Amino acid sequence: MVLTISNKGWVVIPAEMRKKYKLAPGSEVMLVDYGGVLTIVPIVADPIKRGRGLLKGQPSLSAALKKDREFEKKREKRLIDA
């Protein structure tokens, strides 16, 4: 998608993109420079709330960590008892 910069430096975000990313008048975005690549990133009001449930259905990282710690405790006990 090609955008044109106005004399005032303004860029119009097409309606389909505003709708897709729920950008309404007054919404804040950030312009990020990734070493020569400019990116417009919407600012999320509450990133914690927005991310809640994002990994639903995925393996539990806390359960895997707990299992790994239990394994390490048993391993250390075997080494100490040996």
N, C-alpha and C positions, 0 to 999 in steps of 0.2 A: 504494500500500500504506500503510495507516494503522497506526501503532504507538502504544502507550500507555506513558507513563512511569510507573514505580512510585513509591511513597512514598520509596524510597531513591534515586530518579533513574535506575534501571536501565531499559534498553530491551532487549527480547528480539528478536534477529534471527531471522526465520522459518527453519525447517529448509531449505526450498528455496533460500533465498539463501545460507545457510552452505555448502550442498553446492555450489552453482554457483560460489562464490568460494573454495572450499576453506578455509573458516574452521573450525578445530577448537578445542577448549578450549585456552586459552593463546595463541591467535593474537592478534597485535596489530593494532589498527586505529587510525586517526587521525580525530579529529573536526575537520573544516575548516569555518570560517565564511566563506562567499563573500558577504559583505555582506548578511546577512539570510537566507541559504540555508545550512542545515547539511547537511553531507555526511559520510558514514562512508566512509573510504578504507582498504582493506586495506594494511598495510605489507608490502612485498616484501623478503624476506631478502636476496636478491642481485639487484638490479635490472638489472645488466649481463648476468648469466646469463639472467635472465627475458626480457630484450629481444632476446637473440641470435636472429637468424633472422627477426625480426619483419618486416623489409622484403625478405625473400627473394623474388626474382622481379621486383623493381622495378628501374627503371633505376639504374645505378651512379652515385652522386653524385660519387665520387672520379674516375671515368672522365670524367664531364662537366666536372669542374673541370680535369682534366689537359688535355682538349681545348681548353677555354677559354683556359688559360694558353698553350698552344702557339699559338693564334690571336693572342693579344695579343703574344707575342714576334715573330711574323712581321709583325704590323702595325707594331710599334715599329721593326723593322729596315727596313721599307719607308720609314717616315717619316724615319729617320736617313739612309738612302741617297739620298733624294730631294733 
